[in-house]
């Protein structure tokens, strides 16, 4: 199936499912800050992220592209600790390197499997 069609269908389905809840929980008025935040999330975090993700898929393939989802929590920890002064717990300190190591190992196996074998294959006289 074409990826653009799949993404479009899944976003439309999600919008249809969320619409009744959004209408039920609609605020009395929208502040400018909230409106700009929603617009930024829609354009940057959804539309631009899909475009970058599709470019990544075309560059490295779908199996290796999914590894980026494992890096996301590690980036969230880094940003939370450095920018928001959130506490770094023992679990985060143990989990962070494990996530990075798992991502490296996950892509290394795929990379090794994709490399062609350079040894020549002997041909029989009937194949020449």
C-alpha positions in Angstrom: 0.0 0.0 0.0 1.2 3.5 -0.6 2.6 5.1 2.6 0.9 8.4 2.1 -2.5 6.7 1.8 -1.8 4.6 5.0 -0.8 7.7 7.0 -3.7 9.7 5.7 -6.2 7.0 6.5 -4.8 6.5 10.0 -4.9 10.2 10.8 -8.4 10.5 9.5 -9.5 7.5 11.6 -7.8 9.0 14.7 -9.5 12.4 14.0 -12.9 10.7 13.7 -12.4 8.8 17.0 -11.2 11.9 18.9 -13.8 14.3 17.5 -16.6 13.5 19.9 -14.3 13.7 22.9 -12.9 17.0 21.7 -16.3 18.4 21.2 -17.4 17.3 24.7 -14.3 18.8 26.4 -14.2 22.0 24.3 -13.1 25.0 26.4 -15.3 28.2 26.6 -12.6 30.2 24.7 -9.1 29.5 23.3 -6.2 31.6 24.4 -3.6 32.8 21.9 -0.9 30.7 23.6 -3.0 27.5 23.4 -3.9 28.2 19.8 -0.3 28.8 18.8 0.8 25.6 20.7 -1.8 23.5 18.9 -0.8 25.0 15.5 2.9 24.3 16.3 2.2 20.7 17.3 0.2 20.2 14.1 2.7 21.6 11.8 6.1 20.8 13.4 5.4 17.7 15.5 3.0 16.0 13.1 3.4 17.1 9.5 7.1 17.8 9.5 7.8 14.7 11.6 6.0 12.5 9.1 8.0 14.1 6.2 11.3 13.5 8.0 10.3 10.0 8.9 9.4 9.1 5.3 12.7 10.5 4.2 14.4 8.4 6.8 12.5 5.3 5.7 13.5 5.8 2.1 17.2 6.4 3.2 17.7 3.5 5.6 14.7 1.2 5.1 11.7 0.5 7.3 13.4 -1.9 9.7 16.2 0.4 10.7 13.9 3.5 10.6 11.8 2.2 13.5 14.8 2.3 15.8 14.3 6.1 16.1 11.2 5.3 18.3 13.6 3.7 20.9 15.8 6.9 20.9 12.8 9.1 21.7 12.7 8.4 25.4 16.4 8.9 25.7 16.1 12.4 24.1 13.2 13.2 26.4 15.4 12.3 29.4 18.2 14.5 28.2 15.9 17.4 27.5 14.0 17.0 30.7 17.1 16.9 32.9 19.1 19.6 31.1 16.3 22.1 30.2 13.6 21.5 32.7 15.8 20.6 35.7 13.9 17.3 36.2 15.6 14.8 38.6 17.7 12.1 37.0 16.7 8.9 38.8 18.7 5.6 39.2 16.2 3.9 36.8 16.8 6.6 34.2 20.6 6.3 34.7 20.4 2.6 34.1 17.8 2.6 31.3 19.3 5.4 29.2 22.5 3.6 28.3 20.6 0.4 27.7 18.2 2.1 25.3 21.2 3.6 23.4 23.1 0.2 23.4 20.0 -1.6 22.2 19.5 0.9 19.4 23.1 0.5 18.3 22.8 -3.3 18.4 19.5 -3.3 16.6 20.9 -1.3 13.7 24.3 -3.1 13.6 22.7 -6.5 13.0 20.6 -5.2 10.1 23.7 -3.4 8.7 25.7 -6.7 8.8 23.0 -8.7 7.2 22.7 -6.2 4.3 26.4 -6.3 3.3 26.9 -8.6 0.3 29.3 -11.5 0.5 32.5 -10.6 -1.4 33.7 -14.2 -2.0 33.3 -15.3 -5.6 30.9 -18.1 -6.4 32.6 -20.8 -8.5 30.7 -21.6 -11.7 30.5 -24.9 -13.3 31.7 -25.2 -17.0 28.1 -25.6 -18.1 27.1 -22.2 -16.7 29.9 -20.3 -18.5 
